[in-house]
Amino acid sequence: MGAVAVIGAGVADWALAGVRVSEAADPAAVRVAWDSLGDDVSVVLLTDAAAAVLGTELAEAGTRLVAVIPS
């Protein structure tokens, strides 16, 4: 099974569950975090704000499972 990553603002606590955390408080940081995901990441959790920034990128997520979590 691949790794799980979370992107967004206020997601630091997810590290306690072994999730790779990318704190991203602004649109540019969200895009950098998304573009930096390794090939081993198969599940990505996004805050609703991060998902709004990514828009079309989410449609092209390929085999990754992407879920939006409430912030």
N, C-alpha and C positions, 0 to 999 in steps of 0.2 A: 504494500500500500504506500502511496506517495505521501508527501508532507502536506500539512494544513497551514495556511497563512491567513492573516487578518490584516486588513488595510483600513485606516480611518483615524479619526481623532478620538482620544480617550479609550484606546483598546489595549493599553499596557497590561492590564490584568489577565488577558488571554495567555500571556507567557506562562502563567502558573499551570496551565493545562498542556504545555508543551507545544503551543502554536507559535509559529514564526510571526512576530509582530512587526508591522511597519506603521509607526505613528505618522499620520499624514493629516496635517491641519489645514492645508490649502490645496487648491486644484493642482498646482505644479507638483507638490509632494505626492499626491495621489497618483499622478501619471508616472512619476519616477518609480514609485513603489511597484506599480503594475508592470512596468517595463522591466523591472529588476527581478521579477519572480523567476526562480530557477525552473529548469525542466522537470525537476522532481516534485514540484508542487502540483497536486491533483485536486485540492479543494481550496477555494478562496472565499473567505468571509469578508463582506464589505459593509461598512456602515451605510445607512441610507444616503448620507451626503457624498460619500466616496462613490457609490453606485451612480448617483446623479452626474458626477463629473465624468465618469468613464463612458456612459452612454453606448456609442457604437462599438467600442472595444469589447463590451460584454457579449455582443452578438457574435464576435469572432474569437471567443474563448477556447474554441477547439474542444478537446476532451476534458478540460477542467470543469469541475462542478463549481458553480458560483452561487452563493446564497447571500441575501441581504439581511442584515441584522438591524434591529432598531437601535438608534443611538441613545 
